[in-house]
Amino acid sequence: MTNCDYNLEERTARFSEEIIAFSRLLRKDLINNPLISQLIRSATSIGANYMEANGASSKKDFKNKIYICKKESRETKYWIQLIAKNNPEVVEKCRILWQEAQELTLIFSKITLTLEKKS
């Protein structure tokens, strides 16, 4: 993942792909299975909601979808943190993924703040 990528459609799609690939590498057990499922749901939801925002039927719909993107990126950080605690062998990869989720959170936070100021 590169910090220079400003195309959010591509960036969120690539993040989803990275999360899915990462999830395939994790040990499947009673603890990891629900964490993996939640991680995949929240991480892929970021890009899906961003795509929805770009096709929004109104400003209100756009704002709502962007807000969901922000919420899902924050949730994704939570699941990454839990996976890191349960899987010490992947802590470094978790740090990288967490940082990207944090950057997405900051981007969507800035967009929501800008939209609030315009209202």
N, C-alpha and C positions, 0 to 999 in steps of 0.2 A: 504494500500500500504506500502511496506517495502523498506527501503533504501538498504537492503542487497541483493536484487534481481538483479543479473547481466545477466539473460537470457532476452535479449531485446525482443525476440518474445513473450514470456509470459508476460513480463512487459507491452509492448505496447498493447497487447490484453486485459489484465486486466484493463489498463487505459481506453480503449474504452468501456469496460463493465461498469466501474464505471461512466463514462460520460453518457452513455445511461440510467443507473439506476437513476442517479441524475436528468437528463432531464425529466424523467417521473414524478418526484416529483414537478417540477416547475409549477406554475400557467400558464395556457394557456390563452393568451390575445394578443391583437394587437401588443404590444411591444415585449413580450417574444417569440412569435412564430418564427419570423425570427432569433432571437438571438439563440434560441435552435437549429434550423435547421443548422445554420452556425457552432455552437459549435460541433454538432454531426459530421458534414462533416469534419471539420478540425481535430478533435480528432481521429476519426476512420481512417483518411487518414494516420496518423503517422504509425500505425501498418501495414496498407496495403502496404505502400511504403517500409517499412522495410522488409516485406516478399518478395516484388518484388526485393529489393536490394540483398537479400540472394540468389535469383535465377537469378541474373543478367547475361547477356550474355557476358559482357565485363567489364573491369575496369572502363571505361567511363560511362557505364550504371549504375554500382554500385555507383559510385561517384554521379551521377545525382540523383539517388533515395535517397541516404543518405542526400543530400542537400535538397531535397523536404521534407524529414522527419524533418529536422531542421526548415524549413520555416513553415511547418504545426504546429509544436509544439509552435512556436512563435505566430502564428495566434490564436491558441487555448487559449493561455494566454490572448489575447485581448478579445476574446468572454467571457471568464470566468470573466474578469474584468467588462465588461458591464453588465453581468447577476448579478454580486454582487451588482453593483450600483442600479439596477432596482429591486432587491429582497433582501432587508436587512435581511430578516429572514434566508437566507442561506449563509450569509457572511463567517461564519466559514468553512462550507463545501467547499465554493469557494476557500478559502485560501489553504486548503489541496490539492484540485485539481490543483490550480495554481502552488503550489510548485512542484507537480509531473511533470507538464508540463515544469516548469523551469528546473528541473533535466534532463528531456529528451532533452530539448534544449541544455543544457550544454554537455550532452553525445554526441549528434549528431554534435555539434560544434567541439568537440575534435576530433571526427572521421574525419570530413571534413578537419580540420587543419592538421591532420596526413597524410591524403591523398594528400593534397597540398604539404607538405614537401617531400613526396616520388616522386612527379612529376618532 
